[in-house]
Amino acid sequence: MRPLTASLISSTYNQPRELEFVLLRLLQQSVQDFEVIVADDGSTAETQVLIEKCRRRCPFPMKHCWHEHRGYRLPVILNKATLLAEAEYLI
């Protein structure tokens, strides 16, 4: 496996339709030497189902970083997602 150039973090909270749109657009990229980390601020199971469905279709690695919803804690989940990044650049 070749090294990853970028780790792309996309945040979400109970918006699977919008997340799916982002992931579908990433599938259309001509260069796919990146990983996707979904920073999930406590979404319901619907988001998990979408991520698993997309993970099977994606040629790039995809990670799901989730924590329980206890109010707005976006900065916390973004920090956790950053720790999962394996590439040279963080987007």
NORCORZI-V606036 format. One record per helix or strand. SS is the DSSP state (@ for helix, = for strand). FROM is the first residue (numbers start at 0). TO is the last residue. Records with the same first field share a line. If there is no record, write none. Layout:
SS = FROM-TO + FROM-TO
//
This chain:
= = 5-11 + 33-39 + 61-65 + 88-89
@ = 15-26 + 44-56 + 73-83
//
